[in-house]
């Protein structure tokens, strides 16, 4: 997709005039085909042909659509443009047919071109707004209202995602809870506003950890990804389509149209390395954005960006902002010196910071911070699991019942009916529990559709719940 982001009425009017003058030309001169309009590109895609004649036909059909609207508002203006360019009539002939002087025809033609440009600009803007809404709806719902400390990294990622050259596979790398998914979500929304891609797809890798890897390893992870991608991009294919057949169908689609495909939650090093080579064979002009806890091996055509922990200042700002969101006024207005002990214990990890702020609203926080200081924890997820164990103790019985079933959620999350069935809670108990978990940043709204809601949990939360269910939390 190659759309102009600085489309102006004056430019469009000039280009429409050129396109009208070449109405009957079927050569390969793109400068008179309005090919930068989404309206024209979508019409040509419907024709499913990449010939000069098809491009000419797509342009003419869009012009005719505009002339139909113009005819409803200004019949004579539409008639002048049709006779001058579609019927190839000279100004003298048009003046005779319409009982106008030649000067009047010339003047009315200029006015008609202005009106047609205004109509097509409005149609184009509506088409672009619709496409942006459709692409944004493919993303996970935003689990944040504001991000801290990532503006520079988001700008760099935006530049990489909106260039027409390598890298074709970009991996966001960072420890659990650091905000990889939020950064990807935030930046891709910025990308969508530039309309660089024909389609945007968000995929989430599920049910694979160091303790519970998929049985067949990286190849099965890739098959899971291809299956998800096939269901998104080729829904007409039967569910029984084999992996190899899906790949054969996906490859030309991804090679002919620019897709941005986000693959979230790629945790295992073996999966990341295996996936990289496979994805590069599908890329260009399509591009893949991955989130992973480990950097992939170096490979031509790929790049990884590492998310650092938040600085002390950004951590304090996050604590104050989040405390204000959950109604914890004392923390929201506290002096930075009073909030720094939280940062000093858990570092600049947004997920851990939020959980400790939530705990601080419900129970004295200093004893927990002191306990965490006295019992140093090894690197990795142990400190988050310890915080979540303390959080678990402060949840209501109904909230625990819902959290306990969330590891069963499919890749897109779990809808309210599924939650009610699996938790056994009546609606009168279920919705307060859902709201409690959302308010504690333990449940995420996964769907961004206007009336739909699917719910899921953060990967660290899922690991904690699984450890509870497996009886492995004794050492936390």
N, C-alpha and C positions, 0 to 999 in steps of 0.2 A: 504494500500500500504506500503510495507516494502522494500525500496530500499537502497542499500549501497551508501553512498555519497562519499566514498573514494575508489572507484573502480580503481584498477590498472591493467596494462597489465599482470604483473607477476602472480597476484592472479587469474585473469580470465583464463590465460593459464593453470594453475594448476587445476582449477575447471572444465574447459572444458575437460581436459584429464580424470578426474574422471567421469564426466558425460558420456563421450564416452565409458569408460570401463563398465559402468552400463546401456548401451543402452537398453538391453533387460530385465532389472529389473523393476518390477512394484510394488515394496514395498513402504513403507511410509517413507523411509529414505531421508529427504529433503536435506541432505548435498551433494548429488550427482545430484540434479535436477536443479541447476542454478536458483532457485526460486527468488533470489534477483534481477534478471534482469527484467526490464520493458518489454522487448521483450517477455519473458516467461509469465509474468503475463497477458499481453494483449492477448496472444494466448490462455491461459487457460480461460480467460473471454469469448472469442469467443466460446470456447467449452461449456461453461455454465455448467461445472461439477466440483465438488470438491472432486474427488476421486484420490487415488494414480495413477491409470492408466491414468487419465486425465492429471495429473501433468507430468507423464512420457511422454505422447504423446506431450504435449505442449513443453517440453524441446527438444524432438527429432525433432519436426518440426522446431524449431529455429536452431538447429544444421544443419539440412538439408538445410535451407535457406543459412546459412553461407558456407556450402560445395558447394552449387551451384555457389556462387560468387567465391569461391576458384577455382572451376573447370574451370571457364572462364579465370582465370589468370594463374593457375598452374595445368593443368590437371592431371599430375602424382601425385602431392601431394594430391589432392582430392581423387584420386583412391586408394592411400595407406591407407588413413584414413577410407574410406568406407569399403575396404576389411578387414582391421584389426578389426574394431569395429562393423560396421553394419553387415558384413558377417561372423564375428568371425574367420577369417583366422589367422593361426599362421604366425610368421615372416618367417619361412622356406617356407611355401606355397606361401606367397606373393613374396618372393625373386625369386622363381621358375617361377611364373606367369609373373613377370615383368623383368625377366632376370637380376636381381641385386643380389649382395651379401647380406648376412644377415646384415652385418655392414652398407652397403649402405641403406638398408631399415630402419634400426633403426635411422640412421642419418637423412634421408629424412623425417621420421615420426616426429622427433623433430622439423625440420624446418616447416613441414606442420602444426603442432600444433601452432607454433608461428604465422604463417600467418593466420590461422583460428581465433586465439585470436585477432589479429589486426583487422580482418574483423568484428567480432562480437562486439568488443569494439566500432568501428566506427558506426555500426548499432545501438548499444545501446545509444551512445551519441546523434545520430540524433533523435532517438525516444524520448529521454528525452527532448531535445531542442524543439521538436514539441509539446510535452505535456505542457511544461512550457509556450510556446507561446499561446497555446489554453487556458490554465487556466488564463493567464494574460489578454487575450482578454475578459474574462468574467467580469473584473473589470471596474469600471468607469475610464475614462481617468484621468490622474493626473492633478489636478488643481494647482499644485505647482511645482517649480523647486528645492526648498530646504526647509527643515523644520528646525525650531529652537526650542531648549529647550526640545526636546522630545527623545533624544537618549537613555537615561536610561529607560524611560517608554517603548519605542519600543523594547529594548532588553528584558525587562521583559515579555512583551506581546508575543514576539517571542518564548521565552522559554515555556510559557504556551500553545501556539498553536502547539508546536512541541513535546509535551510529550504525552505518551500513557495512561495517567491517568487523573483523574478529576483535574480541572473543565472542564465540557463539554459545559457549557454556560458561556461566558465571556461578560461583558457589559462595554463599555467605556462610562463614565459619565462625563458630563461637560456642561457649559452654551452654548447657541447658539453662533456660530462663533469662538469657542475656538480651533477648529481643530480636532474634533473627527473623522470625515470622512477622513481627510487627513492622520491622524495617522493610521487608519485602513487600508487605501489603501497602504500606505508606508510599513507597517509591513507585510501585506498579500503578497505583492510582494517578500519580503524576505522569507516568508514561502514557496512560490511556488518554489523558487530556491532549496529548500530541498526536494521537491517531497514527502511530507508526506501524501498527499491526492489524492484520485482517481479523484475527481472533486472539483472545486471551483465555487461557485455561489454567485453573488452579487444581493441583493434585496433591494428595497427602498420602505418604507411605505409612502403612499401619502395621501394627503387630509384629515388630521386629526389634529385639533388644539383644544385648550381650547375653542375658540369661535365657531369653526365649527367641532365638533366631528362627527365621523361616527354614523349613527342613532342607530345602535344596539350595539354600544360600543365595548369593547374588543373582543367579539366573532367575530364580523364582521372584525375587524383588523386581527385576526388570519385567518379567511377565506380568506381574501385578500392575506395574506402571502402564504397560502397553494396553492391558485390558481396560484400565480406567480411561486412558486416552482414546481408545476406540469407542467406548460408550459415549464419550463427550463429543467427539468429532464425526463419528460415523454411526449414529444411532440406528440407522436402518439395517446394519449388518446383524445377523442373528447372533445370539449370545454364545452359540456353539462354534463360532468361527475360531479356527485355530490361531495360535500365537503367530506362526509364520505367515498365515494369510492376512492377519491384522497388520503385521509389519509391511507386507507388500502393498496393502491399501493405504496405509498411513504415509509411507515414504514419499510418493509423488505429491500428496496433499501438502506435506510440510515443505517440500522442495519448491512447489509452485506458488504457494501463498505464505506470507510471513506470519507465523504464529509466535506468540510469547507464551511459553509453558513454564509455570512455576511448580516445582516439585518440593514440597515441604516435608521436613521430618526424615531426612535421609541420614540415619544415625550411625550405621556400621561402616568402618573404614573399607572393608572388602566390597560392600555395596557401592560406596562412592567411587572407588577405583574402577569397578566393572562397569558401572553406569556411564562413566565419563566417555569411554570409547564408543559405547553403543549410541549415546545421544549425539555425539559429534557426527556420526554417520547419517543422522536424521536432520541435522541442522543446516542452516544457510539456505534461504534467508530466515528461516525460523530460528528462534533463540530459546535457550533453556536457562532458567534461574533456579538454583538449588539452595536449600538450607541444610547445613550439616554440622555436626559437632567436631568433625575431623577434616583437615584439608585433604583434597584429593591429590594424587600424584601429578607431577607436572606433565602437561600434554599440550601440544600445539593446538591453538584454537580455544583454549580454556584459560580461566583466571579465577583466583579466589580472593575474597576480601575478608579480613578478620575483624570481627566486632570486639572491641576492647570493653572492659568494664567501665561503667560511668565514673567520672571523677567525683571527688567529694562534693564539690559545688553542685554538680548535676544531680547527684544522689539526694542531697538535701532538698533541691528544688522539686524533684520527683516526690519525695516524702510529703512535702507541704502541699503540692498539688493534689496528690491522691488522698491525703487526709481530708482536704476540703471536699473532694468528691463523695467520700463516704460519711461526711458529717462529723468528723473528728476535729472539732474546732480548735482544741488545745494544741494538737500537733500541727494543724494548718497554720497557726499563727506563732508557733514556737520559734525561739531564736535558733539559728544554725548550730550554736554550741550545744544545745539540748538535744539535737537530732543526730549529731555526729557519732555518738556511741553506736547507733544502729549500723551506720556505714562501716565503722571500725571493726565490727564483728563479722558482717556478712559481705563486705565489699560492695562494689557498684553493680549488683545484679538486680535488675528491676523486679523480677518475680519474687525473689527473697525479700527485698525491701517492702514490697506491697504486703506480703504475708505477715511480716513483723509489725507493720503499721496496723493491720487488722487485729492482730493479737493484742497490741497495745491499747486498742480501744475497749477491749473486753476484760483485760486482766493486767496486773502489774507487769511491766516489761523488764525492769532491771534484773529481777531474779533469773529470768530466762537468758538475758544477755550475759549475766555473770556465769551461769552454767555453761554457756557456749564458749566463754573465754577459758574456763577452767578445764574444759575437756576438748582440746584441739582435735579437729576432725581432718581426716585425710582429704586430699584434693578430690574433686568429683562431686557426686550428688549427695553425699552423706549429710552435709549441713542443711540442704533443702529438705531432705527426708526428716531430719530432726525437727525442723520448723513446722513441717506439715503434720507431724505427729502431735505437736502441741496444738496446732490448729484444729485437728480432728477432735480433740478432747473438748473443744468449745462449741462444736456444732450441735444442732438439734438432732433428735432421733430421726426425723423425716429427712433432713438434709443428708445425714449419713446413709440412709437407705438409697437415696438417689445417687450419691457419689459412688456407692459400692457397685452400682450396675453400669456406670459409664464406660469402663473398659470394654464393655460389649458393643459399644457404638460402632457403626460402620464408618467408612472413611469420611462420609459427609456429615456425620453426627447422628443424633437420635431425636425423633420428633416427639411431641408431647404424648401422643397416644402410646408410643413404644415405652416411654418413661413410666407412664401410668401402669401399663401391663406388667413390665418387669419389676417395678418397685412395689406394686400392690397398693399404692397410695391412692385414695380418692382425690378428686380434683381439689376439694377444700383444703387438703393437706399438701398436695403436690405443688401448687403454685406458690404458696408461701415458702416452701423449701427451695424451689427453683430460684426465687428472688433472693433468698438468703445466700445461696451459693454464688449467684452472680455478684451480689454485693460484696462477697468475700474474695472475689477474683478466682474462684475455684471452678466456675462453670462459664463457658464461652458460648456466645450465640454464633453459630457457624454459618447460617444462611443469611444473605442480605436481601432476599426477595421481599417485596413489600408486605405480603401477608403471611409468608412462611417463616417458621422458626425451627431450626435444628440446633441441637446443643451438643457440645463436646467438652473435653477437658484438656488442659495443658499436659504435655508429655511428662513433665516432672510429677504432676498430680496423678497421672495414670500409673506411673511406676510405683508411687507410694501406695495407691489403692491395691495394686497387684501384690505388693509385698504384704499388705494386711491380709488379703484373701489367701495368700500362700503361707501365711504364718511366719514370714521372714523378717518381721520388724523388731525382734527382740533386741537386736544390737543397735538400733537407731537411737 
